[in-house]
Amino acid sequence: MQENDLLMAEFIGAVIGDGNLWSKDKHYRVEITGDPILDKEYFENFLIPTTKQLFAVNPHVRVRQRGLRLRITSKDVYSLLTNDYKLPTGREKGMLVTIPKSILNNTSQTIACIRGIFDTDGSAFLANKGYRQDYPTIEISTTSEGLANQIRDSLVSLGYRVGFRSWKREIFRTKWVISVNGDSMFKKWMDEIGTSNPRHLVNSNL
């Protein structure tokens, strides 16, 4: 498998997790947002060099509205993500987005894509269960029911015990939460899927 195929799958996962695609009057923008402090190393060591390697462009990176933003202003990149990979655009992207079929049909690419989603829109932490204060937990939340089902089904097929729940985030929106819990499942995730975002290792005290 080509290295760039896996990088592309992981980059698309990052766009799925916390990205936005926008166009107006022949202006095109692909943007990924993170925390200015917690995600700084992830942007510097993964997203920026990955963007340069995949697309041969220099992304604009700056802090705006309290968010760290990586922006690509390229019609070619925008068209690749929207036409070839069918990623939705605009405000409804979060509710409509799913993992592209071309990625979902390849196990290695699916793992890479889930890693990208986890790194931008997931969390790893030690939960307080009463009987134990350091219960390893991984969670990914989304307002896309289709994406939630894809992640759950993919993880189950890879041998994970998966928690799955939903709750009303807003009046007209439901949030789905996919979780992997416990020592063995947490270790399996870090060994097989892993993370490119150091914040997850820090937050889980690993």
N, C-alpha and C positions, 0 to 999 in steps of 0.2 A: 504494500500500500504506500502510495506517495505521501511524504511528510506533509505536503501542502493540503492534501485532502483532509487529513486529520485536523490540521490547523484551521482550515476553512470551516469544518464542522464545529470546532470549539468556538471560533469567532461568531458563527451564526448563533450558537447557544448564548453567547454574551449579548447579542442583539435581541434575541428572543427574551432574555431575562430582564434587561434594563436598557433597551435601545429604542430608537425612534427613527422612522424614515419619513422624510418630508420633501415635497417639491412644490414650487410655485414660480410661474413666469420664467421658466427655463433655469431656475436655481434648484439645485439638488443637494440634499443633506442626509447623511447617515450619522447618528449620534448615539453614544453610549454614556450613561451617567453613573457616577459613583460617589462615594464619600471622600471629601478632600483629604482627610487624614487616614482613615482606615483602608482606603483603596488606592492610595498613592503609589505604593510599591507594585501593586498589581498592574496599574496603568503603565508605569515606567518599565517594568520588566517583562510584561507579557503583551498587553494590548497594543502599545505603540510599536514595538518591533514586529509583532504579528501583522499589523496593518501595513507596515513598510514591506514586509516579505511577500504578503499575498497580493497587494495591489500596486506596489511601487509608488506609493504616495506618502507624503508627510502629513499626518493628521494635525489639526489644530487642537491643542490641549490647554484648557484654562478653567478657572473656577468662576462659575456664574450662578447666581441665585442659591448660594451655599452648596452647590453641587460641583463635583469635578466632572468636566465634560470633554470627551474626545469626539471631535467632529471631522468628518470626511466630506468635503464638498466636491464630489465627483459624479458626473452623470453615469459613467461606466460602472462604478461600484454600486450606485443606486439601482441601475437597471439590472445588474447581475443579481442583486438580492431580491428585487421585486419581480422580475420576469423569470429568471432561471430557478430561483428557490421559492418563489411565490410568497414572500413575506408581506404581510399586510402593512398599510401605511396609516398615518394619522392617529387621531385620538382613540379610535376603536381597536388599534393594534393589539392592546393587551387582552381583549376579550376574544379576538379572532385568531391569534397566532397559534401555529402548531409547528412541530418539527417537520421539515420537508421530507417527502417520501423517499427521495434519493438518499438521504442520510439515514432514515429509519430502516431502510432495507439493508444496511450494512452495520453489523454489530459494533465494530471498532469506531465507526463514525458516530453511531448513536451514543456510545459511551463518552466520546469527546464532546458531543453536543450537550449532553446532560451535565458534564463538568462545567461547560461554559455557562449554562443556565444557573447551576448551583453557585458559581463564583460571583455572579452578578445579582441574583435574586433569591439566593438561599442562605441558610445559616447553619453553623455547627456550634453546639453549645453543650454544657453540662447541666442537665435539668435536676431540679430538686424534687424527688419523688417521695419525700417524707422518710421512708426507710433508708434512703440513700440520697446524698446531696450532689453526687457527681455522675449522674446517669447520662451516658453519651447519646446525643440526639442530633440528627440531621433533618432539616426541613426545607422544602421548597414550596412556596405558595404562588398561586396564579389565579387570575380572573378568567382564564381560558379553560373551559371544561374539556375541550378537545386535547389541549396540551397536557392537562392534569392526567387524563386517561392514558395518553401516550407514555408519559413518564412512569406512571404506576405499572402499566403493562410491561414496559421495557425492563424495569427493575425486577418485577416478578419473574420474567423469563430468564434473568441473569441469576436468579436464586436468592433474591432478597426477601425478607419478611417486611412488608410495606404497610404502614398505617395510612389511612385515607379518610379525610373528613372534609366537610364543607360548612360554611357559615356565611350569613349575610353581612357583607362588608358595608354596603350602602343599600338604599331602598331598592334599587333596581339591579344590584350587582351581588353576585355570590363569589366568595373566594374559596378555592380548593387548596387543601394542604396535604402534601405527600410527605411522609416521614419515615425515617429508618432509625430504629432505636436499639440500644443495647450494645454491650462490648463487642460481641462477635460481628454484628452487622456493621457497626461503626468501623471496625478494623477492616472488614471486607470492602467497605466503600473506599477507605483511604488507600488500600492496597490495589484495588482494581479500577476505580474511577478517579480517585485522588482530587487534587485541587491545584490550580495555578495561582490562587489568591492567598497570600500569607495570612490575611486576617482570619481565615477559618482555623488555621493552626494555632494562632494566638488566642482566639476566643474560646477554643476548646481545651486550652492549656496542654496541647500535645507538643 
